[in-house]
Amino acid sequence: MAVLAPVAVAAAASAVDAVKRVAIAERGNWRDRAAEAGFRFHTIDGAPYWDESAYYAFTLRQIENDIEDPSAELHAMALDLVGEVVGSEALMAQLAIPEAFRDWIAESWRRRDPHLYGRLDFAYDGNGPAKLYELNYDTPTSLYEASFFQWQWLEDQRNRGALPQQADQFNSLHETLVERFAELASRLPPPLYFSAVGESEEDQGTVAYLRDCAAQAGLRGAAIAIEDIGLSEDGRFTDLDDVVIGSLFKLYPLEDLMREEFGAALPRSGVQLLEPAWKAVLSNKGILPLLWQRHRGHPNLLESYFDDGSALPAGWVRKPLHSREGANVAMHMNDGSWQESEGPYSGPSIRQAFHALPVFEGNYPLVGSWVVGDRACGVGIREDNSRITRDSARFLPHAIIDDAPQGTTRIYL
């Protein structure tokens, strides 16, 4: 069926259970609140990143049945695949995992090296199952704003009467992160360091937040820029004072780290990575066709295949195995039209059935569902003015309101 222009209709008339985008007055002091909380990346390159001029309203049923439960199920399905992949040279090669790192990754899984968190990205409008776009299981971002700052927004808006007192949020991220770090304390060899690119304010903000969560759990860690990490003569990773790093939380793509000058030292360095080496399997978009092969027809999965280079028919999206922030995506929509994004990524790709994001007056929301440890515990909404969610997407808060005010929903006929 051809995709036509979106038609605006009243939310109640189109679908009772539709997710709603609801306009709301900004808090007059939100920038001061952000400064107090150390949220310095609410504006990036002069463009708004945090946007509280509207929020997305869900019902409790939508959250529990359509987001939380499927997230837990898909997470378990993905974990079940890791052992199969690391035990197969053919599957490791199909995921383009460098041969020199395969044994290291497999051993990381056999030891069950501990993991912290991940994010599942869904297209969801409240009508029908949420559809999984991809897993972000190595370096997921937008965590601080999903955890702390949107909860603060909810409390402030309830206190000033802009939201009903019973309004809630699917958000136990902070408490679950602190609990998870407490569980990890005995499994991370000291000393522990938290690292990201030194000049990335967003990544540094996320790392600072996680470091604070760890400290609240009694797990102390030092900060170091990823580019300041050194290598000792015996192949150990060190800080600027030549102290050997025992455990390293790195907000830096593992596939990139493996290509760095010192990447060859990773398997013999003895460093415990967080996220662990086995996350290289789940941060790879090749996990999507593997999930489809093993769970064909699952209501939350989109038909997906490894791309063989043949002509792309209508209704498919092509994504490189390793790509981030919507870069290098080629989208061939049902009506034959194209949309592509630029970026630095290349190499093998997958193709995934096209499934449109909902659109609200030109805004396309993507639902990021967070898993900490093995528990689904929160969502964050990123919104773009493009069908491809890029690094310029805005973050909007959400609320659980069973009798949400009338909004405007856009549907495709």
N, C-alpha and C positions, 0 to 999 in steps of 0.2 A: 504494500500500500504506500502511495506517495505521502511524504511528509509535507503538510501544508503550513501556511502561516499560523502562528498561535492565535487562538481566539480567547478573549477575556470574558469570563463569566463569573457570576457570584459564586463564592466557594460553596455555599450551602446548596446551590442549585446544581452544581456540577458533580459533586461527590461529598457526601456527609463527612467522610473520614479523610479528606484531603489535608495534607500538611498545609499550613497557612503561613504566609509572610505578612507580618503585622507591623505597621509603622508605629513608632513610639518616640517620644521626645528624649533626646539625649540628656544624660545627667549634666548639669551645668558645670560640675567640678570634676568630670571624669579624667581630664588631663592631669589635674592635681593628684587625683587618686592613682593614676598610672605612675606619676613621678614618685609618689610615696612608696609604691610597691616595686619600684625598679623596672617597670615596664617601659623600656626606652625605644622599643622598635614598633610602637603603635603606628608610626608613620615611617614609610620606607621610601627614600629618594623623593621626598616631597609628596608622595601619594598616600592616601589613607590605607592602612592595613586593618586596624581595628575599626569596625563600623557598628555603632549602636543606634543608628537611626531607624532600625527595624530589628525584629527578632523572628525566629522561626518557631511556630507553636505546634507542638505534638500532643497527642493524647497518650495516656499511660499505656493503653493497649498497643499503640503503634510502637512505643519504645520497647516494651517488654516482649511483645510477640514478633515484631518485624525487624528490630535492630539488635536488642540484647541477646535473645535466644539464638538467632542465626549467626551472630558474631562468635558466640561460644562454640557453636557447632562447626563453623568453617575453620576456626582456629584449631580445633581438635583434628579435623580432616587434614589440615596443612601439616600439623606436627606428625601425623601418621605417615605422611609422604617422605619425611626427611630420611628416615632409616632406609627406605627403599632407594632413594636417590643416591645416598652416600655409599650404598653397597653395590652400585652399578656404575662401571666405567662408562658405559654407553649413555646413561642418563646424565652423568656429570659432564660428559662431552657435549651432549645436546643442550645443556644449560651454559655452555661456553665457559665452564670453570677451568682455569689454567691447571694443567696436569701437575705442575710442581706443588700445588696447594691442596690437591684432592685428599691425600692421606691425612694431612693436618686437619682438614675440615671433617673428615670421617671420624677421626679420633676424638675431636671435640664433641661430636654427637654421641659416640660410644661412652664417653665420660659423663654425658649429660651436663656439659658446662652450663651454668645457670644463665638464664635470660631475664631481661627486665620488662620490655614492653614492645608493643607493635600497634599499628593502625590499619584497619580495613576501610577502604573507601567504597562507598555505596552510592548508587543512584536510587533515590526513593522519593515518592510523592504522596505516600499514604494509601495508595490504591494498588494493591498487588505486592508481591514480594520485593524487598530490597535486592538490587542486583549488584554483585561484587564487580567493581572495576579493577581493583588491584590490591595487593598487600604491600604495606610499607613497614617492613619488619627489621630493618637495619638502622636507618637513621630517620625515623619519623619525627617531624617537627609540628609546630602549632600546639605543643603540649601545655606550656605555661598559660597561654590564653584560654585553652579549653578547660584547664584545671582550676586555676586560682581566679583569673580576672573575670571570666564570665560568671563564676559563682558570686563574686563580689557585686557584679552588675545586678544579678538576680536579687540579692539581699537589699541593695540600695533601691531598686525599683519597687520592691514590696514595701519597704519602709516609707517611701514617699507616696504610696497609694497608686502608682502607675500600673502595678500588677496586683492581682488578688493575693491575699495572704496565703492561700492554699497553693499558689503557683510553685512548681518544683522544677527540678532539672535532673537529667540523667547524668550524674556527676559525683562519683565518689573517688575521683582520680587521686586527689591529694592524699587522702587517708590510705588508699590502696598502695600508692607509691611508697609511703613511709613504711607500711607493713612489709612490702616486698623487700625494701632495702634491709630491714631488720632480719628477714629470712636469708638474705644474701651475705650478711656480715661474716659468717663463719666459712663461707665458700669462696671468698675473694682474697687471694694472698696479698698481704700488705707489702709496700705502701700502695694505696689506691690514688689514682689521678683521674681528673675529669678534663677532657680535651675537646677542642674544636678549632676551626680556623680563627686565628687571632683577630682578623679584621672583620669578621662576620658578626655584626651586632645581634642579629636574630639568633644565630647558633650559640653565641656566647651567653645570651640571655636564657636560652633553654638549658644550657649546661649549668649555669649558675643556679637555676631553679632546682634542677635534679641534685646538685651538690647540697643544696639546702635541705631537700627531702631526705637525703642520706644522713646528714648531720642530725636531723630530728630523730632518726632511728638509731643514733649513736655510732654511725659509721662515718668516720672522718676521712676526707679526701682533699688533696691539693689540686690546684688548677694549673694547667699548662697548655699553651698553644700547641696545636698539632705540629707546627713547623719548628718548634723548639725542642722536640724530642730527638735525642741523640742515640748513637749506637756505640756500645763499648767494644773493645778489641775482641772480647769473647762472644760477641753477637747478642748482647742484652740491650734492651731499650732503657734509656736513662733520661733523667731530668737535667736541668741546666747546671746542677751541682754534681753531676755524674752519679747520682743515686739511682740504683737499679729500680725500675718500675715493676711492681708485682702484678697489679691489676690496672687496666686502662679502660675507662669509659670513653669512647671516641665517637663524637657526632661527626663522622667522616665516613664516606662510603667505603666499605671493605674492598669492593672491586677496584676502587682507585688506590687504596692503600697497598694492595698487592702489586700495583704497577709502579709504585714509587721507588726511588733509588734504593731504599732500605727494605722494600717489601719482601725481597728474597729471604730476609732474616726472620720473618714472622714464624715459620714453622719450628725453628730451633731456638727462638728467643726466650721461651718459657713464660712470656707475658700472658696473663689471663685477660682476654678481651671481653668487654661488655658493650654492645651485644657480642655473643660468642661467634666463633668462626662458622659454626653450622648455620647461622642466619644467612650465610651466602646463598643457601638454597632457597630460602623463603623470600629474600629480597629481590629475587630474580623473576622477571615476568613470565619465564618459562614454567613457573609453578601453576599458572592459570590453565594452559592446555593439559598439564598433567592432572590437575584436579578434575577437569572436564572429562578426560579419558576414564577416570576411575569413578566418577559420580555423574555420568551423563544424564542430563535432564533434571538435575537438582534445581529446585525453584530459585535459589539465590545465585546460581552460577550462569554466566553467559557462555555460549558456545565459543570455544577457543581452540586454535590449532597453531602449531609451529608454521611460520610462513615459509612457503617453498619458492617464493619469487614469482609465482604466476600472477596473472592479472587479478586485480582486486575487484570483486563484484560489488554491486551496491549493497549497503547494509553491513559493512565491516569497518573495523578500525585496526590500523597497523601500529604496533609499538615495539621499539627495540627492547631486547632482554634487559639491558641496563640503561635506564633513562629515568629522569626525575623531573618533578615540577611541570609535567605536561609537555616537556620538550620532545621534539622530533616525532610527534604523533601525526599520522595521516588518517583522516576520518572521511570515509566514503559513505555518504548518507543514503537513506532509502530512496530518495528521489533522484539519485545520481549525482548530486552536488558534492563538492569536496571542501574540506577545511584541513589545513596543515599548520603545524607549528615548527618554528626553527629551533635549532639547538645544536649542541656539540656531540650528540650521541649517534652511533652508527652500529654496524655489526648485525648479527642475527636478530630476527624479529618474531613476534607472534601476530596473529590476526584474531580479533575478538569480535563477536557479533555486535553490531551497532545497537545501542540502547540509549535513547536520548535522556539527558538530564531534564528534570522539570524546569520550567522557565516561568519566572514571576516578573512581569514588566521588564523584560530584557536581562534579568539576573538569573544565573544558573547555579543552584546550590549543590554542593557535593557533601555528603554526610560522612565524616570521618569517625569511625567507631573504634574506641581505644580498648586494648587488652593489656592489662598489667599482670605479669606472671602468666597465669592461665585464666584470668577473670576479666570478662567484659564489664567495664565500669564507667563509661562516659562517652559523650559525643562532642564533636566540634564541627561547625559548619563553615566551610569556605565557599565563597561566592564569587563568580567571575561574570563578566559580560560576554563571555565566549563559551561555546560548548566544551572547549578544552580548558580544564582548570590549570592555570599557569602559575608561575611564581609571583605574579602581580595580583592574585586573587585576594579578596578581602575576607576577614574573619567576622562573622556575625554570631551573637549569642543565641541561645535557644531557651525555651521554657516548656514545661509540661502543664498544659491547661486544658482540661477536658471540655470546658465550654468556651473555647477560644473565641475572641471577637472575630467578626466577619472580616476576611481579607480578600484579596483578589488572587485567584488561582488561574494559571494559564494551562490549557490543555490542548493537545493536538487532535484534530479530527481526521 
